[in-house]
């Protein structure tokens, strides 16, 4: 891919993600950068103006082992170097390192990876059930109605919570918690879900995640 083609890809990806995108070669020289959307930091500005990162920034990120990464990783902020937290996605072909794709972090690397995958593969998750789904409340009510022993769901979610498997407990409790109405078991499920979200919020690695868990309480 020539420089023009790479720039077009970077610009298109930035529009899809709503985030600025930069790509360096394996030597940390800037190959392409999109327009910024208010997320630039001093390190990114230096890189764009000089066409390469500052020497101390290069030493810093390489010391984190990014040259050996085979998947995306999050790099914590380094205020002394003017660098906000960012996500680094190594670009490889047949295992050989070609460069790095960079996004200044707006939450958690999983969010960014999901956005990239969704932008390239579309909205469908591969499950035929989701091709033409019923409204969420209707689907949730149908699932809840199919469960004859709702207390068993509540008890299982509580056991998962007590075992430290909080995310799995959330998956289970949603079998009831998303249903409409004021059935006592559904109300209890919503309360348990709120408690589970509070637990997840304590361990959430990003501000965005903590905020989302907080609104669910």
Order of alpha helices (4+ residues) and beta strands (2+ residues): alpha-beta-beta-alpha-alpha-beta-beta-beta-alpha-alpha-alpha-alpha-alpha-alpha
